[in-house]
Structure formats: C-alpha cells, structure tokens
Amino acid sequence: MRASEIIEALEGLPGTQPTRADNRVSAHVPAIDDTVLIDSAEVARYRRIWAPNGDPAVEFVLGEGPGARPLIITASDVVYQPVSPREVLSSGLNYHITDLPHLVSYAEMEDAAQRTAREHEEPGPLNIDSLGASYLAVRCFIVAATLNGLRPVRSVAWWQRGWDALGGDLWPSNYRADPVWDELAQEAAHVELSSPPEREDGGAEATAHVDVADFRQLEPALTAVGLDEDFASRWRATVPITPARFANTLLNRVDHARAHVALYPDGGGSVDVEVRDQDSVALLQFSWSDGEEVHIDEVRITGSLAGTGLFQRLIFNTERLTSMMRFKRLTLMATEVGAYAFASMGYPRDPELHRAMLQGFR
C-alpha cells in the first residue's frame, strides 16, 4: 500500500500527526505521548472503524496469511496484538498464559505494568506463580509495542521497578536477550514514576451528604424518578458515587442526551438514556437488582444516529459506570439480532483476521 494512502487514512483521526519518511509513516498520538511507525510495504489493507468508546479509528492489517496481525490507531490510543511468551523467553518449553488477551492497547499496557509493579506492596502473601505470569504478560505487551515502532519507556520503568524490588526472584525469569529492551531500560532508569491521583468524589464519605439539591442541579440531563428525600436516602445507601460523577460518566461525550434514573426499595435500580436528532432516536436501558450484575436490556439506534460511533460510546460509558458502581458483571440481553449491534462488537473488525485470531493465540 502506498504511504500516501496511509497518511490520508490517519488524517481523519483528530490529534494524530502523521508524517512520511520514504515508505514509512509515523503517527504521533499525543494522548499516550508516543509514536507508532507503519511500514507501507507491510500494510495489506485497512478500514475505518469505530473504537469501543465511539471514537473514529483506523484498523490496519499488517502482513498476509498466518502471520497477519492487526494495528488499530485511534485519536487517543494504539491497539495491537501481544507477542506470545515463546518470543520473549529463552526456553525450549512452551509457556502459555491462560488470560493473555488477543489485543491490548497502549493505555492498558501502561495500567497493567503499574498494577503489576505495585502488587508486592499490597498487604497479604504473594502468589508468586500468578505474579510471575503477570510480569511475563506485561513483557509480551511491551515487546509487541516495540515491534510497532513504539517506545513504551514508562511501562518498562514500572516493570523494572517491580522486578528489581522482588529481586528478580520470580518464575519464569529466563528472558531472552533483547537489545531494544536494554535500550528502553536505560532510558527508563531516569524516569520519575508517580501513581495517578486518587479519584475524587467516590466512596461512602463523598456520598454521605447527597441530597435532593444534588439531583436538581443536574436536570434536565439527569432526572431522578420520584425525587424526594427517600430517593436521596436510597442513593446514599446503595450507590457508591455522587450523582454528578454518575451523570458525567454515563453521558460523557453523548450530545443532547437525557437520562432518567430510578431506585427501588429492594436496592435495585434502572436507567433510561435517550438521544434525539430530529426523527432519529437512540435508546439505552439498563437495570440492576443486586450488587453483582448490571443488565443491558435494550439498545436501539435509528436513522442518522446509526453508524456514528454512538453505540460504542453508550456501551463504553455504561461499562465505566458499572465498574465505578462496583458491580462484577455487565450482561447484554440481545434479541432480534438484526436490530442490535452486539454481534459486531468483536475486534479486529477485519473478518478474515478476526476469525484467525479467535482460533487461538499463534
């Protein structure tokens, strides 16, 4: 594929800065402060897609046949396939990590590196086998990132910090020599690491003083059904975040949305989100009846609102809200498949590549 075609595709992503050098295209992604490199000779095809959060994205298929791999670039992240453990370990054994994802994003890699590095700081005994697998998984993420021209120095710094703190006394530890890793580790030695700030307005302390006025000021974007002091009391007892954070998460980047939330005496609740654009409508309905699971009961998008990334954004916001509310599962009640988009949620979007990746990690 010509480099000019790749640049044209990437120019549709807000914030990315594609440039060309011979047959290679580099695209700086400010949100991750790193640059991905694409060899035009490797690109078999590409398609414009929507990311899970509703952002526009470009999905490239690199290579042909069994060795083909995806590279997805969004305005705020880069998504790629981790390498297998056998590519980072010097061993005749075939190591397998049961929960290694078939795709990982740059942001997820950084989060995983930090979580793994800090795991030994948590109280209680360490599961050495599990921790060793976590370090191996993060290494697979990092090495794969470098194959796409990225330089994840912060992730290497977190990995090295945790590994050194444990004295390298983990299994497996027989990592093969990697000059690129060594170069990144030298840079990482000078990186000052800091944890992200604690989230504000979460927990019992923040919700202890929620009252009717907190909901009134969010109207009409968020309306509490049957709002009175009893409703506020149920919120304080069952919802671990403030109404403002609830609304900001649920409606983030969904223009002209209106949400209605109901809370029930048994501890359950439901939410309806509606977006209207002239004769088009988008509807999301979800509910919960205990502290374990949220059910998405319906998603309907019609007319001009379809195919805009709104579906992905609504689901993404619901997933974030579910996590903040400390539920363990999010289930989709999908019927009449032709009217819903659940069947098309898998990534990569390229059908041939998607089928190949789901057959197993090569």
VENLIN-V723324 format. One record per pair of residues at least 4 apart in sequence whose ideal C-beta (glycine too) atoms are under 6 Angstrom apart, sorted by the first residue. I is the first residue (numbers start at 0). GAP is how many residues later the second one is. D is the distance in Angstrom with one decimal. If there is no record, write none. Layout:
i gap d
I GAP D
I GAP D
//
This chain:
i gap d
0 4 5.4
0 39 5.4
0 42 4.2
2 17 5.0
2 20 5.6
2 22 5.2
2 37 4.4
5 19 4.6
5 32 5.8
5 34 5.8
6 11 4.7
6 18 5.8
8 37 5.7
8 49 4.9
9 6 5.5
9 8 4.1
9 17 5.2
12 62 4.8
13 61 4.7
14 15 5.6
14 60 4.9
15 11 5.0
15 13 5.9
16 11 4.4
17 7 5.7
17 9 4.5
18 7 5.4
19 5 5.5
22 17 4.8
22 18 6.0
23 13 5.9
23 15 5.5
24 13 4.7
25 9 5.2
25 11 5.2
26 9 5.3
27 7 4.6
30 45 3.8
31 74 4.8
33 116 5.1
35 42 5.1
35 112 5.4
35 113 5.6
35 114 5.7
36 112 2.6
41 20 4.6
41 21 5.9
42 17 5.4
43 17 4.7
43 20 5.4
44 16 5.1
45 12 5.8
45 14 4.6
46 12 5.4
47 10 5.8
48 8 5.2
48 10 5.1
48 300 4.8
49 259 4.0
49 262 4.9
50 4 4.4
50 6 4.3
50 23 4.5
51 260 5.2
51 264 5.2
52 263 4.1
53 255 3.8
53 258 4.4
53 259 2.8
54 19 5.0
54 20 5.4
56 15 5.6
56 17 4.2
57 15 5.3
58 13 4.8
58 289 5.6
58 290 5.6
59 11 4.5
60 7 5.6
60 289 5.3
60 292 5.5
61 7 5.2
61 9 5.6
62 4 4.8
62 5 4.5
63 4 5.8
67 285 5.7
68 12 4.8
69 278 4.0
69 283 5.8
70 9 5.5
71 7 3.8
72 5 5.5
76 28 4.7
76 29 5.5
76 30 5.3
77 28 4.7
78 24 5.6
78 26 4.6
79 64 5.6
79 68 5.4
81 22 5.4
81 58 4.3
81 59 5.2
81 62 4.8
82 4 4.2
82 57 5.1
82 60 5.1
82 61 4.6
83 277 5.9
84 4 5.5
84 10 4.0
84 51 5.7
87 51 5.1
87 52 6.0
87 55 5.3
87 87 5.9
88 83 5.8
88 85 5.8
89 84 5.0
89 86 3.8
90 83 5.4
96 36 5.4
96 40 5.4
99 37 5.6
101 255 4.9
102 244 5.9
103 4 5.1
103 5 5.7
103 37 5.1
108 32 4.1
108 46 5.4
109 44 6.0
109 45 5.2
111 26 5.3
112 25 5.0
112 42 4.1
112 45 3.9
112 46 5.3
113 44 4.9
115 18 4.5
115 19 6.0
115 22 5.4
115 46 5.8
116 41 4.2
116 44 5.0
116 45 3.2
119 46 5.8
125 5 5.8
131 38 4.1
131 39 4.8
137 21 5.6
141 10 5.4
141 13 5.3
144 5 4.2
144 7 4.8
145 34 5.1
152 31 5.6
152 34 4.9
152 35 5.2
152 38 6.0
155 28 4.5
155 29 5.7
155 32 4.3
156 31 3.6
156 34 4.3
156 36 5.7
159 4 5.9
159 25 5.8
159 28 5.8
162 5 5.8
167 5 5.9
183 4 5.9
200 5 4.6
200 41 4.7
200 44 5.2
201 4 5.8
201 39 5.4
203 4 6.0
205 36 5.6
206 29 5.5
206 35 5.9
209 4 5.2
209 22 5.7
209 25 5.4
209 26 5.3
210 21 5.2
211 20 5.4
213 29 4.8
214 9 4.5
214 12 5.5
214 28 5.4
217 4 4.2
217 25 5.9
217 29 5.1
218 4 5.6
220 30 6.0
221 25 4.1
221 37 4.9
222 37 5.0
223 7 5.6
223 37 5.8
224 35 5.7
224 37 4.1
225 5 5.9
226 4 5.2
230 32 6.0
233 4 5.9
233 29 4.4
234 4 4.9
237 29 5.3
239 86 5.9
240 4 4.5
240 5 5.6
240 83 5.3
246 4 5.8
248 71 5.4
248 72 4.8
249 9 5.8
249 67 5.5
249 71 5.4
250 6 4.9
251 65 5.5
253 59 6.0
255 19 5.7
256 16 5.8
256 18 4.9
257 16 5.3
258 14 4.7
259 12 4.8
260 10 5.0
261 8 5.1
262 6 4.6
263 4 4.6
267 20 5.6
267 21 4.0
268 19 5.8
269 17 3.9
270 15 5.6
271 13 5.2
272 11 4.2
273 9 5.5
274 7 4.1
275 5 5.3
276 27 5.8
276 28 5.6
278 24 5.9
279 22 5.4
279 23 3.0
279 24 4.6
279 25 4.5
280 21 5.6
281 19 4.5
281 23 4.8
281 28 5.6
282 17 4.6
283 15 5.4
283 30 4.8
284 12 4.6
284 13 4.5
285 8 5.7
285 10 4.7
286 8 5.5
287 6 4.8
291 36 5.3
292 36 4.4
293 28 4.8
293 33 5.0
293 36 5.1
294 36 5.3
294 38 6.0
295 36 4.9
296 36 5.4
300 4 5.2
300 5 4.9
300 9 6.0
300 10 5.6
304 5 5.5
308 4 5.9
310 30 4.9
311 4 6.0
321 5 4.8
321 8 4.8
331 10 5.5
333 6 5.3
333 8 4.3
336 6 5.6
345 8 5.7
347 5 5.0
347 6 5.3
//
